[in-house]
């Protein structure tokens, strides 16, 4: 199992709009596509919150092949939409995590 984590930093002036867009558009579109599951959105505690809000959005994927397919079929378009809507007021980077059974 792979966890696809994207860490975002949103300008405080656009934070509420960005979170609303994630909940109302981005996450439903990802789930509708069917390859990523179990979204979890969290706020990251940070010392510099006056400069913006940091968030983590995670989805589970069965494997990296499914994630690559999602990225090609859906993810690139969503990223372009986010960049068009928020410009440099929302920045992000993604990390892949592999779940280790305990």
DRENDO-1510 file (C-alpha; in Angstrom, 1 decimal, always signed):
<recs>
REC; n; res; u; v; w
REC; 1; UNK; +0.0; +0.0; +0.0 .
REC; 2; UNK; +1.3; +3.4; -1.0 .
REC; 3; UNK; +0.3; +6.7; +0.7 .
REC; 4; UNK; +0.4; +9.7; -1.7 .
REC; 5; UNK; +1.0; +12.7; +0.5 .
REC; 6; UNK; +0.9; +16.3; -0.8 .
REC; 7; UNK; +2.0; +19.1; +1.5 .
REC; 8; UNK; +0.6; +22.5; +0.7 .
REC; 9; UNK; +1.4; +26.0; +1.9 .
REC; 10; UNK; -1.5; +28.4; +1.4 .
REC; 11; UNK; -1.4; +32.1; +1.8 .
REC; 12; UNK; -3.7; +33.0; +4.7 .
REC; 13; UNK; -5.8; +35.3; +2.5 .
REC; 14; UNK; -6.7; +32.3; +0.3 .
REC; 15; UNK; -6.6; +29.5; +2.9 .
REC; 16; UNK; -10.4; +29.1; +3.4 .
REC; 17; UNK; -11.1; +29.2; -0.3 .
REC; 18; UNK; -8.4; +26.6; -0.9 .
REC; 19; UNK; -9.7; +24.2; +1.7 .
REC; 20; UNK; -13.2; +24.7; +0.3 .
REC; 21; UNK; -11.9; +23.9; -3.2 .
REC; 22; UNK; -10.1; +20.8; -1.9 .
REC; 23; UNK; -13.3; +19.5; -0.2 .
REC; 24; UNK; -15.8; +20.5; -2.9 .
REC; 25; UNK; -13.8; +19.9; -6.1 .
REC; 26; UNK; -10.4; +18.3; -5.8 .
REC; 27; UNK; -11.1; +15.4; -3.4 .
REC; 28; UNK; -14.5; +14.4; -5.0 .
REC; 29; UNK; -12.8; +14.4; -8.5 .
REC; 30; UNK; -9.9; +12.2; -7.2 .
REC; 31; UNK; -12.4; +9.7; -5.6 .
REC; 32; UNK; -14.6; +9.7; -8.7 .
REC; 33; UNK; -11.6; +8.6; -10.8 .
REC; 34; UNK; -11.4; +5.5; -8.5 .
REC; 35; UNK; -7.7; +4.7; -8.2 .
REC; 36; UNK; -7.0; +6.7; -5.0 .
REC; 37; UNK; -8.9; +6.1; -1.8 .
REC; 38; UNK; -9.3; +7.2; +1.9 .
REC; 39; UNK; -8.5; +10.9; +1.7 .
REC; 40; UNK; -7.3; +12.6; +4.9 .
REC; 41; UNK; -6.7; +16.3; +5.2 .
REC; 42; UNK; -4.7; +17.7; +8.1 .
REC; 43; UNK; -3.3; +21.0; +9.2 .
REC; 44; UNK; +0.4; +21.0; +10.0 .
REC; 45; UNK; +1.5; +22.7; +13.2 .
REC; 46; UNK; +4.1; +25.3; +12.2 .
REC; 47; UNK; +5.9; +28.2; +13.9 .
REC; 48; UNK; +5.4; +30.5; +11.0 .
REC; 49; UNK; +1.6; +30.4; +10.7 .
REC; 50; UNK; +1.4; +34.2; +10.3 .
REC; 51; UNK; +3.0; +33.6; +6.8 .
REC; 52; UNK; +0.4; +31.0; +5.8 .
REC; 53; UNK; -1.2; +27.7; +6.6 .
REC; 54; UNK; +0.4; +24.3; +5.9 .
REC; 55; UNK; -1.8; +21.4; +5.1 .
REC; 56; UNK; -1.2; +17.7; +4.3 .
REC; 57; UNK; -3.6; +15.8; +2.0 .
REC; 58; UNK; -3.2; +12.0; +1.8 .
REC; 59; UNK; -4.7; +9.3; -0.3 .
REC; 60; UNK; -4.0; +5.6; -0.3 .
REC; 61; UNK; -3.1; +3.8; -3.5 .
REC; 62; UNK; -2.7; +0.1; -4.0 .
REC; 63; UNK; +0.7; +0.5; -5.8 .
REC; 64; UNK; +2.9; +3.0; -7.7 .
REC; 65; UNK; +1.5; +1.9; -11.1 .
REC; 66; UNK; -2.0; +2.9; -10.1 .
REC; 67; UNK; -0.7; +6.2; -8.8 .
REC; 68; UNK; +1.2; +6.9; -12.0 .
REC; 69; UNK; -2.0; +6.1; -14.0 .
REC; 70; UNK; -4.0; +8.4; -11.8 .
REC; 71; UNK; -1.5; +11.2; -12.3 .
REC; 72; UNK; -1.6; +10.8; -16.1 .
REC; 73; UNK; -5.4; +10.5; -16.3 .
REC; 74; UNK; -6.5; +13.0; -13.7 .
REC; 75; UNK; -3.7; +14.5; -11.5 .
REC; 76; UNK; -2.1; +16.6; -14.1 .
REC; 77; UNK; -5.3; +18.3; -15.0 .
REC; 78; UNK; -6.1; +19.0; -11.3 .
REC; 79; UNK; -2.7; +20.5; -10.7 .
REC; 80; UNK; -3.2; +22.8; -13.7 .
REC; 81; UNK; -6.6; +23.8; -12.4 .
REC; 82; UNK; -5.1; +24.6; -8.9 .
REC; 83; UNK; -2.3; +26.6; -10.4 .
REC; 84; UNK; -4.7; +28.6; -12.6 .
REC; 85; UNK; -7.0; +29.3; -9.7 .
REC; 86; UNK; -4.5; +30.0; -6.9 .
REC; 87; UNK; -1.2; +30.9; -8.7 .
REC; 88; UNK; +1.7; +31.2; -6.3 .
REC; 89; UNK; -0.6; +31.7; -3.3 .
REC; 90; UNK; -0.8; +27.9; -2.9 .
REC; 91; UNK; +2.4; +25.9; -3.3 .
REC; 92; UNK; +2.8; +22.2; -2.8 .
REC; 93; UNK; +5.1; +19.2; -3.1 .
REC; 94; UNK; +4.3; +15.5; -3.0 .
REC; 95; UNK; +5.8; +12.5; -1.2 .
REC; 96; UNK; +5.3; +8.8; -1.7 .
REC; 97; UNK; +5.2; +6.7; +1.5 .
REC; 98; UNK; +5.2; +2.9; +1.6 .
REC; 99; UNK; +3.1; +1.4; +4.4 .
REC; 100; UNK; +5.2; -1.1; +6.5 .
REC; 101; UNK; +3.1; -3.8; +8.2 .
REC; 102; UNK; +3.7; -4.0; +11.9 .
</recs>
